[in-house]
Amino acid sequence: MKTVAELLQNKGSASVYTIGPDQTVLEAVALMAEKGIGALLVTEGADVVGIITERDYARKVVLLERSSQATPVADIMTSAVMFVHPSQTSSECMKLMTEKRLRHLPVMDNGKLLGLISIGDLVKDVISEQKVMIDQLEQYIRGE
């Protein structure tokens, strides 16, 4: 299993998009749509104070018929943000995401935001590792 640090390295220089807690939900949704992403970290300066996801928008704005233009991000964000360290394994991340029903995990090291991994990043890694194992087994069976 790879570490989170290796996953981030393989992912490349993907930006972590953030938004302030006082910005509107409409601004958050517009940024997510523009970047083709499903979550934004909510930051105040260098501090991560929350996360806002498409799920938050659907459940806390649309279903409650709130105004996207008048609702600040702080009102619907999840403030108890789960995060992982660079040394943790992809298996540990999968377990955490499954148990807590999360799709995004910020990567923090000594209070510094290093990146964000998604369930898609983990699935891509598992598929890659399985392909390598299948290739090795096929070579073994062929006697190579």
LINFEN-V602565 format. One record per residue. PHI is phi as a letter, one per 30 degrees, with the letter a starting at -180 (none if undefined). Layout:
# LINFEN-V602565
phi = {PHI & PHI}
This chain:
# LINFEN-V602565
phi = {none & d & d & d & e & d & d & d & d & d & d & i & c & d & d & c & d & b & b & d & d & d & d & d & d & e & d & d & d & d & d & d & d & d & c & i & b & c & a & b & d & c & b & b & i & c & c & d & c & l & b & b & b & e & d & e & d & d & d & c & b & d & d & c & h & d & d & d & d & c & c & d & e & e & d & b & d & c & c & d & d & d & b & b & c & e & d & d & c & d & d & d & d & e & d & d & d & d & d & c & h & c & c & b & b & d & c & b & b & h & i & c & d & c & l & b & c & c & d & d & d & d & d & e & d & d & d & d & d & d & d & d & d & d & e & d & d & d & d & d & d & d & i & d}
